[in-house]
Amino acid sequence: MPQSADKVLDHNKLFHEPEYKEMFKNKRATFENAPTAPQVTEILDWTKSWDYREKNLAREALVINPAKACQPLGAVFAAAGYEGTMSFVHGSQGCVAYYRSHLSRHFKEPASAVSSSMTEDAAVFGGLVNMVDGLANTYALYQPKMIAVSTTCMAEVIGDDLNSFIIQAKEKGSVPEEFDVPFAHTPAFVGSHVDGYDNMQKGILTHFWKGAERSETDSINIIPGFDGFAVANIREMNRMLGEMGVDYTVLCDVSDVYDTPSDGNFQMYAGGTKLDDVKAAVNAKATLSLQEYCTKRTLEFCEEVGQKTAALHYPMGVAGTDEFLMTVSELTGKEVPASLTLERGRLVDAMADSQAYLHGKTYAIYGDPDFVYAMAKFVMETGGEPTHCLATNGSKAWAKKMQALLDSSPFGKGCQVWAGKDLWHLRSILATEPADLLIGNSYGKYIERDLNIPLIRLTFPIFDRHHHHRFPTFGYQGGLTVLVKILDTIFDKLDTNTGTLGETDISFDLTR
Amino acid sequence: MAKDIPDPIAPEKLIEEVLSAYPAKAQKKRAKHLNVAAPAPEGETEIASKCDTVKSNIKSVPGVMTIRGCAYAGSKGVVWGPVKDMVHISHGPVGCGHYSWSQRRNYYTGTTGVDSFVTFQFTTDFQEKDIVFGGDKKLEKTIDEINALFPLSKGITVQSECPIGLIGDDIEAVARKKKKDVNKTIVPVRCEGFRGVSQSLGHHIANDAIRDWVFNGGEESSYEPGPYDVNIIGDYNIGGDAWASRMLLEEIGLNVVGSWSGDATLAEIENAPKARLNLIHCYRSMNYICRYMEENYGVGWMEYNFFGPSQIAASLRAIAAKFDKTVQDKAEEVIAKYQPLVDAVLAKYKPRLEGKKVMLYVGGLRPRHVVDAYHDLGMEICGTGYEFAHGDDYKRTGEYIKEGTLIYDDVTGYELEKFIEGMRPDLVGSGIKEKYPVQKMGIPFRQMHSWDYSGPYHGYDGFAIFARDMDLAINNPVWGLFDAPWKKSA
């Protein structure tokens, strides 16, 4: 009997006990109709071959392990960053359960959102009744300051018109006439979560800004974009802008929403951008997006109302942060203070101290388009060589932009850009053309296992490690977090490779 | 502990309070789903209390935080997804497959990507043009590509997402055609998320797909059955539950022919109708196919419960009673063999857990089946409810719970929080969406869908882990740190 009360074994160890191993062997031999061991080995080897890679890359219809989610997730994330806002997802209810679970699993925090719970009858007759009753229930139960409505693919396929439905719901008294109910159509079969973020941002700004009288101020707006590290990144950004003395409004601030304290109270609505600030933000002289691919439509709208706009690609690393600070400086006329110059010097110092371990390391990087861009840029600054950059939700335009970035440095030479490809493509690519390190989210752990390439988790979602999002990746300080994660992975690998007593431990070094 | 809370509020009063927050129409609907377990009616002495007056399996009220999922979640996420040597296509837009990717910890053995595919996400990733022109051609091509890239896969299921049914795609025709082309079992499953009121219909649809496309349309099984052949039905091997159960069944002399669907292969499903008996753990999700196997193949079925030593022993005896004396004697031997483990676990953990109050809100069978495991540890259940139960589940619940227990069906986030605040249990067992709000209140929590990434909880091996996990949840020092010392009242 493997189990004991003295030392309780759970699944990690229990199933490696002889009793269980014997059971698995018997099951496979007797009942599973499993392929033989040589067959498995043959196919496993083949999946790592060039022949397989060619067949795999030729795929036209099937998508395997894509590094993207669907629009409504981005919409729910964006809405969460506004004061007292409840996300109301119009459509079939299972989707909302998924968004809430997904966000909770990453942030280890509550994620609130409601559904209009449409079923077969709504598929036939439309979801108006669900909207009318639903808004009334949400308003009564959860007492939000704003309800942000987005759609699932079901509501989009049947063609429900949110604008008209919300007007009718208000006429029927579901919520008061003046109550804020911005909306966005977010079909899951168009784009990905970054588009949903964009559409909801645009929906909220349109709601507050459309037709507003604008009197320009010196303030600027900053849109962080969909970011799994938003909790620490927005705070780090606030700190930097505080050092600069900039007057600004963060449009969609989830930093407190997904980081509430444990003090005995559950706060459904914590933090978020104040609705009055959103209204006033129309007067800002400019809107700066930190992630261009999350904000294309939103920035177009900002231009329409008369603001200047600028977009970055996730300010990470030295040049990425430089660009952020200089853009802010340009937009606001505020100088970059000595304190930030000092921080910059410290990051550069750290990079210089460690450059011998970073120089020439090769990387495969995947994730959202802006993240991959920023990560590749930072990697090249350290003397690393990105060899594969992949964004399942990356467009041809993105690939072109990536190529221009890679061409700008000798360290980007030979890097291949993979727009629209998935993580099973990446596995084939790395099996045939390996890299030293893999950078992405938790889903990369399958590639890590199959190909023995260490994974560094630096983007959303991270399910299998805790609290990474509590440390910034933005800014010079964030650069240090990223740098240390990369270095730790490199050092761990060195130690593993030299860690067998009396066999491989000649270079098992104490000092590096 | 962290918050100063007055004495617990009576369940009847709590129900009244939460209902008062709703608009009239929703209030009327929700009132039918909330109740307090009453004494058993006269004559029904076997049942400790009755709670089957609760209405269930009705549409959720719109605009509230229902904890329910959808039919796709029921079929792909629960029933089909764990079948390891088949490829399951999330047919439609990218999201559903993405969010359900590797989230239920359906453990399996095998070489992932070669002969096992549970932790993969296969999708047709619908784009706008697929909505406009239909996705059948894309599905055909997808099946060809799967066949070329994964030659050792034994079959394919097509898990329909919402748009498939709405745009009128004929996935059944595609399945029939491609079965001939690739000569493998192909199963179309009409589990669009808008069907039915919860994941429950997805379970039923998934069961019907087994009936129609595996039993009556798949390969003829050449398996030679024996007198001790049984199937484990409705165990999804979360954290290895089905394995801890299989261990016991094999120890009492039974052969587990099929494991449904945790760690299952297609062959195990095909062979199942030749078994002597179906042993069903999650009644809600797989009773349908058991009834079908009974009617059409004469395979009897019985429910069992492997949570906690009282129920494990009772179940082992009940299962053994369906076989000969050899098995019955072995069952007694096995119960005796594990008694020292049970005694040691209880000796260690019962003193730390005795008298603690628990509230549950889960799906399937757990709101009733785990109750006695808590009782074995000296704990009390003060409230329980299901996400997607039907009337027969609530009837079955009466066997387990005591009079005065708060019962809530399809509870909304609002209601659950208010109930927890009012009852101040020592532990809440529910899902990931409920975990963090509850913990913020300072109340220990265990995820009772995924065992909080622990497990197994089934069987004797699992009970030790269950006891340990309840102890580590409740007795961790962190719950005493919520109040800053400078804010603590004198």
Chai-1 contact restraints between the chains, C-beta under 6 A:
chainA,res_idxA,chainB,res_idxB,connection_type,confidence,min_distance_angstrom,max_distance_angstrom,comment,restraint_id
A,Q3,B,D461,contact,1.0,0.0,6.0,A-B,restraint_1
A,Q3,B,A464,contact,1.0,0.0,6.0,A-B,restraint_2
A,A5,B,A344,contact,1.0,0.0,6.0,A-B,restraint_3
A,A5,B,V345,contact,1.0,0.0,6.0,A-B,restraint_4
A,A5,B,K348,contact,1.0,0.0,6.0,A-B,restraint_5
A,V8,B,A464,contact,1.0,0.0,6.0,A-B,restraint_6
A,V8,B,I465,contact,1.0,0.0,6.0,A-B,restraint_7
A,V8,B,R468,contact,1.0,0.0,6.0,A-B,restraint_8
A,D10,B,S454,contact,1.0,0.0,6.0,A-B,restraint_9
A,D10,B,I465,contact,1.0,0.0,6.0,A-B,restraint_10
A,H11,B,G239,contact,1.0,0.0,6.0,A-B,restraint_11
A,H11,B,G240,contact,1.0,0.0,6.0,A-B,restraint_12
A,H11,B,G455,contact,1.0,0.0,6.0,A-B,restraint_13
A,F15,B,G240,contact,1.0,0.0,6.0,A-B,restraint_14
A,F24,B,T109,contact,1.0,0.0,6.0,A-B,restraint_15
A,F31,B,V257,contact,1.0,0.0,6.0,A-B,restraint_16
A,F31,B,E268,contact,1.0,0.0,6.0,A-B,restraint_17
A,E32,B,T265,contact,1.0,0.0,6.0,A-B,restraint_18
A,N33,B,T265,contact,1.0,0.0,6.0,A-B,restraint_19
A,N33,B,A267,contact,1.0,0.0,6.0,A-B,restraint_20
A,P35,B,D115,contact,1.0,0.0,6.0,A-B,restraint_21
A,P35,B,L152,contact,1.0,0.0,6.0,A-B,restraint_22
A,V40,B,T111,contact,1.0,0.0,6.0,A-B,restraint_23
A,V40,B,V114,contact,1.0,0.0,6.0,A-B,restraint_24
A,V40,B,D115,contact,1.0,0.0,6.0,A-B,restraint_25
A,I43,B,V114,contact,1.0,0.0,6.0,A-B,restraint_26
A,I43,B,L152,contact,1.0,0.0,6.0,A-B,restraint_27
A,L44,B,V114,contact,1.0,0.0,6.0,A-B,restraint_28
A,R59,B,E145,contact,1.0,0.0,6.0,A-B,restraint_29
A,A61,B,K138,contact,1.0,0.0,6.0,A-B,restraint_30
A,A61,B,K141,contact,1.0,0.0,6.0,A-B,restraint_31
A,A61,B,T142,contact,1.0,0.0,6.0,A-B,restraint_32
A,L62,B,T142,contact,1.0,0.0,6.0,A-B,restraint_33
A,L62,B,E145,contact,1.0,0.0,6.0,A-B,restraint_34
A,V63,B,T123,contact,1.0,0.0,6.0,A-B,restraint_35
A,V63,B,D125,contact,1.0,0.0,6.0,A-B,restraint_36
A,I64,B,F122,contact,1.0,0.0,6.0,A-B,restraint_37
A,N65,B,Q121,contact,1.0,0.0,6.0,A-B,restraint_38
A,P66,B,V94,contact,1.0,0.0,6.0,A-B,restraint_39
A,A69,B,G95,contact,1.0,0.0,6.0,A-B,restraint_40
A,A69,B,H98,contact,1.0,0.0,6.0,A-B,restraint_41
A,C70,B,P93,contact,1.0,0.0,6.0,A-B,restraint_42
A,C70,B,V94,contact,1.0,0.0,6.0,A-B,restraint_43
A,C70,B,G95,contact,1.0,0.0,6.0,A-B,restraint_44
A,S92,B,C70,contact,1.0,0.0,6.0,A-B,restraint_45
A,S92,B,C162,contact,1.0,0.0,6.0,A-B,restraint_46
A,S92,B,G193,contact,1.0,0.0,6.0,A-B,restraint_47
A,S92,B,F194,contact,1.0,0.0,6.0,A-B,restraint_48
A,Q93,B,T66,contact,1.0,0.0,6.0,A-B,restraint_49
A,G94,B,G69,contact,1.0,0.0,6.0,A-B,restraint_50
A,G94,B,C70,contact,1.0,0.0,6.0,A-B,restraint_51
A,G94,B,A73,contact,1.0,0.0,6.0,A-B,restraint_52
A,G94,B,G193,contact,1.0,0.0,6.0,A-B,restraint_53
A,A97,B,G69,contact,1.0,0.0,6.0,A-B,restraint_54
A,Y98,B,Y99,contact,1.0,0.0,6.0,A-B,restraint_55
A,R100,B,K433,contact,1.0,0.0,6.0,A-B,restraint_56
A,S101,B,I432,contact,1.0,0.0,6.0,A-B,restraint_57
A,S101,B,K433,contact,1.0,0.0,6.0,A-B,restraint_58
A,H102,B,Y99,contact,1.0,0.0,6.0,A-B,restraint_59
A,S104,B,I432,contact,1.0,0.0,6.0,A-B,restraint_60
A,E109,B,Y436,contact,1.0,0.0,6.0,A-B,restraint_61
A,P110,B,Y436,contact,1.0,0.0,6.0,A-B,restraint_62
A,P110,B,P437,contact,1.0,0.0,6.0,A-B,restraint_63
A,V114,B,G63,contact,1.0,0.0,6.0,A-B,restraint_64
A,V114,B,V64,contact,1.0,0.0,6.0,A-B,restraint_65
A,V114,B,M65,contact,1.0,0.0,6.0,A-B,restraint_66
A,S116,B,P62,contact,1.0,0.0,6.0,A-B,restraint_67
A,S117,B,S60,contact,1.0,0.0,6.0,A-B,restraint_68
A,S117,B,P62,contact,1.0,0.0,6.0,A-B,restraint_69
A,M118,B,F194,contact,1.0,0.0,6.0,A-B,restraint_70
A,T119,B,K59,contact,1.0,0.0,6.0,A-B,restraint_71
A,T119,B,F194,contact,1.0,0.0,6.0,A-B,restraint_72
A,A123,B,F194,contact,1.0,0.0,6.0,A-B,restraint_73
A,N130,B,P62,contact,1.0,0.0,6.0,A-B,restraint_74
A,D133,B,P62,contact,1.0,0.0,6.0,A-B,restraint_75
A,G134,B,P62,contact,1.0,0.0,6.0,A-B,restraint_76
A,G134,B,G63,contact,1.0,0.0,6.0,A-B,restraint_77
A,A136,B,P23,contact,1.0,0.0,6.0,A-B,restraint_78
A,N137,B,A26,contact,1.0,0.0,6.0,A-B,restraint_79
A,N137,B,V61,contact,1.0,0.0,6.0,A-B,restraint_80
A,N137,B,G63,contact,1.0,0.0,6.0,A-B,restraint_81
A,N137,B,V64,contact,1.0,0.0,6.0,A-B,restraint_82
A,T138,B,G63,contact,1.0,0.0,6.0,A-B,restraint_83
A,A140,B,P23,contact,1.0,0.0,6.0,A-B,restraint_84
A,L141,B,A21,contact,1.0,0.0,6.0,A-B,restraint_85
A,L141,B,Y414,contact,1.0,0.0,6.0,A-B,restraint_86
A,C153,B,P93,contact,1.0,0.0,6.0,A-B,restraint_87
A,C153,B,C162,contact,1.0,0.0,6.0,A-B,restraint_88
A,C153,B,P163,contact,1.0,0.0,6.0,A-B,restraint_89
A,M154,B,C162,contact,1.0,0.0,6.0,A-B,restraint_90
A,M154,B,F194,contact,1.0,0.0,6.0,A-B,restraint_91
A,V157,B,P163,contact,1.0,0.0,6.0,A-B,restraint_92
A,V157,B,L166,contact,1.0,0.0,6.0,A-B,restraint_93
A,A188,B,P93,contact,1.0,0.0,6.0,A-B,restraint_94
A,A188,B,G95,contact,1.0,0.0,6.0,A-B,restraint_95
A,F189,B,P93,contact,1.0,0.0,6.0,A-B,restraint_96
A,F189,B,F126,contact,1.0,0.0,6.0,A-B,restraint_97
A,F189,B,Q127,contact,1.0,0.0,6.0,A-B,restraint_98
A,F189,B,E128,contact,1.0,0.0,6.0,A-B,restraint_99
A,F189,B,I131,contact,1.0,0.0,6.0,A-B,restraint_100
A,V190,B,E128,contact,1.0,0.0,6.0,A-B,restraint_101
A,S262,B,K440,contact,1.0,0.0,6.0,A-B,restraint_102
A,S262,B,F482,contact,1.0,0.0,6.0,A-B,restraint_103
A,D263,B,F482,contact,1.0,0.0,6.0,A-B,restraint_104
A,G264,B,A2,contact,1.0,0.0,6.0,A-B,restraint_105
A,G264,B,K3,contact,1.0,0.0,6.0,A-B,restraint_106
A,G264,B,G442,contact,1.0,0.0,6.0,A-B,restraint_107
A,G264,B,F482,contact,1.0,0.0,6.0,A-B,restraint_108
A,F266,B,P437,contact,1.0,0.0,6.0,A-B,restraint_109
A,F266,B,K440,contact,1.0,0.0,6.0,A-B,restraint_110
A,F266,B,M441,contact,1.0,0.0,6.0,A-B,restraint_111
